[in-house]
């Protein structure tokens, strides 16, 4: 059964709090085009009003992947420690797959303990929890912790790097090649601002990340009570309202780099700069990009999860003839402030065969802007329906007879 919602929803009227659900990445280009078509001719694009000094820069909405500002965003450049975003992503993937846990203790190899650059001075052959190792990578960019995680997850850093490159292709980061898990200089190795933004966006799907990403200062515990003081290399988490994550990077070859995210109300923005002349400039440019995004754009909730719709799905062979349905997740629309981005929705429901459990997928809600499909949200059963027994069938026959 298919129903077309002819009511046009003015998204400017929605004001719910976002929970982090995302648009489907496969529709990101269509969404970006739809938003771009709605921009009035007298408004200047970001490239004309932002003065960014980075070699490469990219600013995007996290949920829809809509590009707000781009400067040489696909140019292949060294990104230094920002490659640790992928190291972290694979670490969280391993945890989600059940192959690793935050509580597990890893025995650190001589090689991992000997890594130079940014580090927390791990002791060779000592054991550290996965949680603490991840924390040190996020907060202070610890190279030794990166290698320890890579060796545990893949058996060796090289095999881990192969997985990093495979993951990059999987998420559409096609201008990226990793040579190690730390970002220390090694050829060939490169990425681009757009790919870094995509990697960070994927990492942000792990809610546990924010437990570490927004920490300013902490202590890293070693065996026998020794501690290393660690401070977040991303100063914006302390000095920019809404910034709760990101990754810095620096080598002489890469210059000063930064990928950061900030959230205000429903809107989460990702900003990336590569090749800045100094640390102060990278923070200033990302702050400028954040300010522009939050001042000129907003995100509205269109559909709220677990709120029943008026439409009901037909049930075949159940104690009830129909069942309430609700969206499985929230859906959002990203647009310029002041726009009335009118949208329409289409609901398709299938006939449900009893028994049916709450949460079973029974249909789909498609959301359109100017005829372009923006999103597709699964619709799920909002209640349980048991299979009709013999007496239920007799009662139904009796009710139909009485109606004659």
C-alpha positions as CSV (number, residue, x, y, z in Angstrom):
1,X,0.0,0.0,0.0
2,X,1.4,3.4,-1.0
3,X,0.2,6.7,0.3
4,X,1.4,10.1,-0.9
5,X,1.6,12.9,1.7
6,X,0.4,15.9,-0.3
7,X,0.9,18.2,2.7
8,X,3.9,20.4,2.2
9,X,6.0,20.5,5.4
10,X,7.6,23.9,6.2
11,X,10.7,22.8,7.9
12,X,11.3,26.2,9.5
13,X,8.5,25.3,11.9
14,X,10.4,22.3,13.4
15,X,12.5,22.8,16.5
16,X,13.3,19.5,18.1
17,X,16.7,18.6,19.5
18,X,18.9,16.4,17.2
19,X,20.2,13.1,18.5
20,X,22.9,12.5,15.9
21,X,21.0,10.4,13.2
22,X,22.3,10.9,9.7
23,X,21.1,11.3,6.2
24,X,22.1,8.4,3.9
25,X,25.5,9.3,2.4
26,X,24.5,7.9,-1.0
27,X,22.1,10.9,-1.4
28,X,24.5,13.6,-0.2
29,X,25.1,15.0,-3.7
30,X,21.4,15.2,-4.4
31,X,20.9,17.0,-1.1
32,X,23.7,19.4,-1.8
33,X,22.3,20.2,-5.2
34,X,18.8,20.7,-3.8
35,X,20.1,23.1,-1.1
36,X,22.2,25.0,-3.6
37,X,19.3,25.6,-6.0
38,X,17.4,27.3,-3.2
39,X,20.1,30.0,-2.6
40,X,19.0,33.4,-3.8
41,X,21.1,35.2,-6.4
42,X,21.9,38.2,-4.2
43,X,23.6,36.1,-1.6
44,X,27.4,35.7,-1.9
45,X,28.8,32.2,-1.8
46,X,31.2,31.3,1.0
47,X,34.2,31.4,-1.2
48,X,33.7,35.1,-1.8
49,X,33.2,36.0,1.9
50,X,35.7,33.8,3.7
51,X,39.4,34.6,3.7
52,X,41.1,31.2,4.5
53,X,44.9,30.9,4.2
54,X,45.2,27.1,4.2
55,X,46.5,25.3,1.2
56,X,43.3,23.2,1.2
57,X,40.1,23.6,3.2
58,X,36.7,22.1,3.4
59,X,33.5,23.0,5.4
60,X,30.5,20.7,5.5
61,X,27.3,19.8,7.3
62,X,27.9,16.5,9.1
63,X,24.5,14.9,8.7
64,X,23.7,15.7,5.0
65,X,27.4,16.0,3.9
66,X,26.5,19.3,2.2
67,X,29.5,21.3,1.3
68,X,29.4,24.9,2.6
69,X,32.9,26.0,1.6
70,X,35.7,24.3,-0.4
71,X,39.1,25.3,-1.5
72,X,41.3,22.8,-3.3
73,X,39.4,20.2,-1.3
74,X,40.5,17.3,-3.4
75,X,44.2,18.2,-3.8
76,X,46.4,15.4,-2.5
77,X,48.6,16.6,0.4
78,X,50.3,15.2,3.5
79,X,48.0,15.4,6.5
80,X,50.3,14.5,9.4
81,X,48.6,13.2,12.5
82,X,45.1,13.7,11.0
83,X,45.6,10.2,9.6
84,X,45.0,9.0,13.2
85,X,41.3,9.7,12.5
86,X,41.3,6.5,10.5
87,X,43.3,4.7,13.1
88,X,40.6,5.6,15.6
89,X,37.8,4.7,13.2
90,X,39.2,1.2,12.8
91,X,39.7,0.8,16.5
92,X,36.0,1.7,17.1
93,X,35.0,-0.6,14.3
94,X,36.8,-3.5,16.0
95,X,35.0,-2.7,19.3
96,X,31.6,-2.6,17.5
97,X,32.4,-5.9,15.8
98,X,33.2,-7.5,19.2
99,X,36.8,-8.1,18.3
100,X,38.0,-5.6,20.9
101,X,36.7,-4.1,24.1
102,X,37.4,-0.9,26.0
103,X,38.3,-3.1,29.1
104,X,40.8,-5.3,27.3
105,X,44.4,-4.8,28.3
106,X,47.0,-4.8,25.5
107,X,50.7,-5.8,26.0
108,X,52.8,-3.1,24.4
109,X,55.6,-4.2,22.0
110,X,59.1,-2.9,22.0
111,X,58.4,-1.3,18.6
112,X,55.3,0.5,19.8
113,X,57.0,1.8,22.9
114,X,59.9,3.1,20.9
115,X,57.8,5.4,18.6
116,X,59.0,9.0,18.6
117,X,57.1,12.3,18.2
118,X,53.9,12.8,20.2
119,X,53.6,10.0,22.8
120,X,52.6,9.0,26.3
121,X,55.8,7.1,26.9
122,X,54.3,3.6,27.1
123,X,56.4,0.9,28.8
124,X,57.4,-2.0,26.6
125,X,55.8,-5.3,27.7
126,X,53.5,-3.5,30.1
127,X,49.7,-3.8,29.8
128,X,47.3,-0.9,29.1
129,X,43.6,-0.8,28.6
130,X,42.2,-0.2,25.2
131,X,40.1,2.7,26.6
132,X,43.3,4.5,27.9
133,X,45.1,3.9,24.6
134,X,42.3,5.4,22.6
135,X,42.0,8.3,25.0
136,X,45.7,9.1,24.5
137,X,45.3,9.0,20.7
138,X,42.3,11.4,20.8
139,X,43.6,13.8,23.3
140,X,47.4,14.0,22.8
141,X,47.9,12.2,19.5
142,X,50.1,9.5,21.0
143,X,52.0,7.6,18.3
144,X,53.0,4.8,20.6
145,X,49.4,4.1,21.5
146,X,48.5,4.1,17.8
147,X,51.0,1.4,17.0
148,X,49.9,-0.6,20.1
149,X,46.3,-0.6,18.9
150,X,47.2,-1.4,15.3
151,X,49.3,-4.4,16.3
152,X,46.6,-5.7,18.5
153,X,43.8,-5.3,15.9
154,X,45.6,-6.5,12.8
155,X,48.7,-8.3,14.1
156,X,51.1,-5.8,12.5
157,X,51.1,-2.1,11.6
158,X,51.4,-2.9,7.9
159,X,48.4,-5.2,7.8
160,X,46.5,-2.5,9.8
161,X,47.6,0.1,7.2
162,X,46.2,-2.1,4.5
163,X,42.9,-2.1,6.3
164,X,43.1,1.7,6.7
165,X,43.4,2.1,2.9
166,X,40.5,-0.4,2.3
167,X,38.3,1.5,4.7
168,X,39.1,4.8,3.0
169,X,37.8,3.4,-0.3
170,X,34.8,2.0,1.4
171,X,33.7,5.4,2.7
172,X,34.5,7.2,-0.5
173,X,37.8,8.8,0.5
174,X,39.3,8.2,-2.9
175,X,42.1,10.7,-2.7
176,X,43.7,9.1,0.3
177,X,46.7,6.7,0.8
178,X,48.1,5.7,4.1
179,X,51.7,4.5,4.7
180,X,51.5,4.2,8.5
181,X,49.0,4.6,11.3
182,X,50.6,7.6,12.9
183,X,51.0,10.2,10.1
184,X,54.8,10.4,10.7
185,X,56.6,11.2,7.4
186,X,56.7,8.3,5.0
187,X,56.2,8.1,1.3
188,X,53.9,7.7,-0.4
189,X,51.2,9.0,1.9
190,X,48.5,11.7,1.3
191,X,44.9,12.7,1.7
192,X,42.8,15.8,1.0
193,X,40.5,18.1,3.0
194,X,37.3,16.5,1.7
195,X,38.4,13.0,2.5
196,X,39.5,14.0,6.0
197,X,36.0,15.5,6.6
198,X,34.4,12.2,5.5
199,X,36.7,10.2,7.8
200,X,35.9,12.4,10.8
201,X,32.2,12.3,10.0
202,X,32.4,8.5,10.0
203,X,34.3,8.5,13.3
204,X,31.6,10.7,14.9
205,X,29.0,7.9,14.4
206,X,30.6,6.4,17.5
207,X,29.0,8.1,20.4
208,X,31.8,6.9,22.7
209,X,34.2,9.1,20.8
210,X,32.8,12.2,22.5
211,X,33.8,10.9,25.9
212,X,37.4,11.5,24.8
213,X,37.1,14.2,22.1
214,X,35.8,16.9,24.5
215,X,38.4,16.3,27.3
216,X,40.8,19.3,27.7
217,X,43.2,17.8,30.3
218,X,43.6,14.4,31.9
219,X,46.1,12.0,33.4
220,X,47.3,8.9,31.6
221,X,47.9,6.1,34.0
222,X,50.9,3.7,33.7
223,X,51.6,0.5,35.7
224,X,52.8,1.0,39.3
225,X,51.1,4.3,39.7
226,X,53.1,6.5,37.3
227,X,51.1,9.2,35.4
228,X,51.6,11.2,32.3
229,X,49.8,14.6,32.1
230,X,48.0,14.9,28.8
231,X,46.4,18.0,27.2
232,X,44.2,18.1,24.1
233,X,46.0,19.4,21.1
234,X,42.7,20.8,19.7
235,X,42.4,24.1,21.6
236,X,39.0,24.8,20.1
237,X,37.3,22.3,22.5
238,X,38.1,24.8,25.3
239,X,37.8,28.1,23.4
240,X,35.0,27.6,20.9
241,X,31.4,27.1,21.9
242,X,30.1,23.8,20.7
243,X,33.4,22.2,19.6
244,X,33.6,18.7,21.1
245,X,36.1,16.9,18.9
246,X,38.7,16.9,16.2
247,X,42.3,16.1,15.4
248,X,45.4,18.3,14.9
249,X,48.4,17.5,12.8
250,X,51.8,18.9,12.1
251,X,55.0,18.0,10.2
252,X,57.4,20.2,8.3
253,X,56.0,18.7,5.1
254,X,52.3,19.0,5.9
255,X,52.4,22.3,7.8
256,X,49.8,22.9,10.5
257,X,46.5,21.0,10.0
258,X,43.2,20.7,11.8
259,X,40.0,18.8,11.4
260,X,37.3,19.8,14.0
261,X,33.6,19.4,14.7
262,X,31.2,21.7,16.5
263,X,27.5,21.4,17.3
264,X,24.9,24.0,18.1
265,X,21.3,23.1,18.4
266,X,20.5,20.6,15.6
267,X,23.5,21.6,13.5
268,X,26.8,19.7,13.5
269,X,29.6,21.1,11.3
270,X,32.9,19.7,10.3
271,X,35.8,22.0,9.3
272,X,39.2,20.9,7.8
273,X,42.3,22.9,7.0
274,X,45.6,21.6,5.6
275,X,49.0,23.4,5.3
276,X,48.6,26.4,7.5
277,X,51.6,28.5,8.3
278,X,51.4,28.2,12.1
279,X,49.2,26.7,14.8
280,X,47.4,30.0,15.6
281,X,46.3,30.4,12.0
282,X,44.8,26.9,11.7
283,X,42.6,27.5,14.8
284,X,41.6,31.0,13.6
285,X,40.6,29.7,10.1
286,X,38.6,26.8,11.5
287,X,36.9,29.2,13.9
288,X,36.1,31.5,11.0
289,X,34.6,28.7,9.0
290,X,32.5,27.5,12.0
291,X,31.2,31.1,12.6
292,X,30.2,31.4,8.9
293,X,28.3,28.0,9.0
294,X,26.4,28.6,12.2
295,X,25.5,32.2,11.2
296,X,24.2,31.3,7.7
297,X,22.8,27.7,8.0
298,X,20.5,25.7,10.2
299,X,19.3,22.1,10.5
300,X,15.6,21.2,11.1
301,X,14.1,18.0,12.2
302,X,11.6,16.7,9.7
303,X,10.7,13.3,11.2
304,X,11.0,12.2,14.8
305,X,11.8,8.6,15.7
306,X,9.3,6.5,17.7
307,X,6.4,8.9,17.2
308,X,3.5,7.0,15.6
309,X,2.1,8.3,12.2
310,X,-1.5,8.7,11.3
311,X,-1.2,6.0,8.7
312,X,-1.4,2.3,9.9
313,X,-0.2,-0.9,8.2
314,X,-2.7,-3.6,7.3
315,X,-2.3,-6.9,9.2
316,X,-3.1,-10.2,7.6
317,X,-4.1,-13.1,10.0
318,X,-3.6,-11.1,13.2
319,X,-5.7,-10.4,16.3
320,X,-5.8,-6.8,15.0
321,X,-6.4,-5.8,11.4
322,X,-4.0,-2.9,11.5
323,X,-0.9,-1.8,13.4
324,X,0.5,1.6,14.3
325,X,3.8,2.5,12.6
326,X,6.6,5.0,13.5
327,X,9.9,6.2,11.9
328,X,12.9,4.1,12.9
329,X,15.1,7.2,13.2
330,X,15.1,11.0,13.0
331,X,15.5,12.8,9.7
332,X,16.8,16.3,9.1
333,X,17.0,19.0,6.5
334,X,20.0,21.4,6.2
335,X,19.3,24.8,4.7
336,X,20.2,28.5,4.7
337,X,18.7,30.5,7.5
338,X,15.5,32.3,6.4
339,X,14.7,29.8,3.7
340,X,11.4,28.0,3.6
341,X,12.7,24.7,2.3
342,X,9.3,23.1,1.6
343,X,9.4,19.3,1.3
344,X,7.0,16.5,0.6
345,X,6.9,12.9,1.9
346,X,5.7,9.6,0.5
347,X,4.8,6.7,2.7
348,X,4.9,3.1,1.5
349,X,3.5,0.4,3.8
350,X,3.4,-3.4,3.2
351,X,0.7,-5.8,4.4
352,X,2.1,-7.3,7.6
353,X,1.8,-11.1,8.1
354,X,1.0,-11.9,11.8
355,X,2.6,-12.4,14.2
356,X,4.5,-9.1,14.1
357,X,6.8,-7.7,16.8
358,X,7.3,-4.1,17.7
359,X,10.3,-2.8,15.8
360,X,9.8,-5.0,12.7
361,X,10.3,-3.0,9.5
362,X,6.9,-2.6,7.8
363,X,7.5,0.2,5.2
364,X,9.4,3.3,4.3
365,X,9.0,7.0,4.4
366,X,10.7,8.9,1.5
367,X,11.4,12.6,1.8
368,X,11.7,14.9,-1.2
369,X,12.8,18.4,-1.9
370,X,11.9,19.9,-5.3
371,X,11.2,16.4,-6.5
372,X,14.6,15.1,-5.5
373,X,14.7,12.2,-2.9
374,X,16.6,13.5,0.1
375,X,16.2,10.6,2.5
376,X,14.6,7.3,3.0
377,X,13.5,6.4,6.6
378,X,12.4,2.8,7.5
379,X,9.0,2.6,9.2
380,X,8.7,0.1,12.0
381,X,5.8,-1.6,13.9
382,X,4.9,0.4,17.0
383,X,3.2,-2.5,18.7
384,X,3.0,-6.3,18.8
385,X,0.3,-8.2,17.0
386,X,-0.3,-11.9,17.8
387,X,-1.5,-14.4,15.2
388,X,-5.2,-14.9,15.2
389,X,-6.4,-18.2,16.6
390,X,-9.5,-20.3,15.7
391,X,-11.8,-18.4,18.1
392,X,-10.6,-15.0,16.8
393,X,-11.5,-16.2,13.2
394,X,-15.0,-17.3,14.4
395,X,-15.5,-13.9,16.1
396,X,-14.5,-12.1,12.9
397,X,-17.0,-14.1,10.9
398,X,-19.7,-13.3,13.4
399,X,-19.0,-9.6,13.3
400,X,-19.1,-9.6,9.5
401,X,-22.4,-11.5,9.6
402,X,-23.9,-9.0,12.0
403,X,-23.0,-6.2,9.7
404,X,-25.3,-7.6,6.9
